[in-house]
Amino acid sequence: MTNNDLPPGADEPHAPRRADFGADFLWGCATSSYQIEGAGAVDGRVESIWDRFAATPGSIRDGSSGHVACDHYHRWPEDLDIGRDLGLNAYRFSIAWPRIFDGTSGRPNEKGLDFYSRLVDGMLERGLQPWATLYHWDLPQWLQDRGGWAARSTVDAFLEFADAMTRRLGDRVSHWITHNEPWCTAILGNYEGWHAPGLKDFGTALQVAHHVLLSHGKAVPLIRAIVPDAKVGIALSLHPLRSASADPRDVAAMERHDGMRYRWFLDPLYGRGYPATTLAQVGEAAPVVLPGDMDAIAAPTDFLGVNYYFPETVADAPGHGPLGTRVLPAQGETTSLGWPVAPQGLAELLARVDRDYRPGPLYVTENGACYDDVVGTDGAVRDTARRRYLMRHLAALRQAVADGVPVKGYFAWSLLDNFEWAEGYLRRFGLVHVDYATQQRRLKDSAKWYRAFLGRN
Ligand code: IFM
């Protein structure tokens, strides 16, 4: 191979190499059901909160929805072929609850179960270890109509869903993630209101967070009882924090923000209950907690998933939000969503989580970047910035591994361009470009770099 044949970026100095991570390291891509599947009304799937939210004028920037998305429901063999050809050894997907329970019969929908069963078989045939996420935000609307996650009964409904899925897939799927990013479920969906179901009430958001955590904790032993050799965890969206200045007011604001963004979720998961200072700060918005809940939430897990995108800089902002804090707009290099590019933050975050909680094996369950990709006249997508983003984050990950942080795998977000929630299809995170008019998939340069990194030229 001459230098000219090298995939873009492969010859850059200090580029990480797969061998730096050890033979057992998992290399994957992540996706989620509502963002890629489409087939919104196929095979008995019922309405989700995102279908309802997307149909509300003004909620999605381009007025779109996930009704067709990447049509992965029908094109999954092609998508899994791409994953195999990139050289992945793991694939993280989520299960659409509205395909499984329609709120009428109480029995799981065979067609929905069959879809995921075929999908899992397809992964195994291609050498991809399946990592199933039970909840990545697409709650059935019929459950929202009964109170959504703010209602304790949704915890029981989740356990039925977990039971049905693990019984069907547990002979082939060992790795289970109960929830993706509970902070987003709770705060973006029920306090900030720019995610489904679009509510704006802080007390509701904290009750939602409590029930999501409780459903996680109760699902852990259930999954273990059904799945031989189950490995169960949860994926949190976490940010390293910086104070806007050395002013003690900003430093205190950063601490308050940390209490809600990081400790509110991690402390209970690791047996410490809700952080007392934050509990005092939220006052009457604190959730109703029944005896035994905190013990249930602290069920021991097998791994922690960390979704890392960027650090947050926090300033004191009296009267702003429930805690009087504000996250400042990014300075310096950003992605096209305005998110800071800060690879070192990944190593810093993983080290902090490991030091603070000793959660055991860590997996980066999401990491990626949004850029305004263009398909060239030659069909190439030269996403140099994403390729560099990926390479630099893997270099930071290499440092974390070298420092002894027990990180065991990495899932790039995302395999495909997809429905980016309130941003619709305006934002592209994929390593693989999707032309939504034709559903044509094209490897971007970043995918080619990942493939070369994984040794699949
Ligand atoms: O697309 C989302 C994903 O669903 C959850 N984590 C962040 C990604 C990028 O915003």
Residues whose N, C-alpha, C, O or C-beta is under 5 A from the ligand:
A	BS01	IFM	none
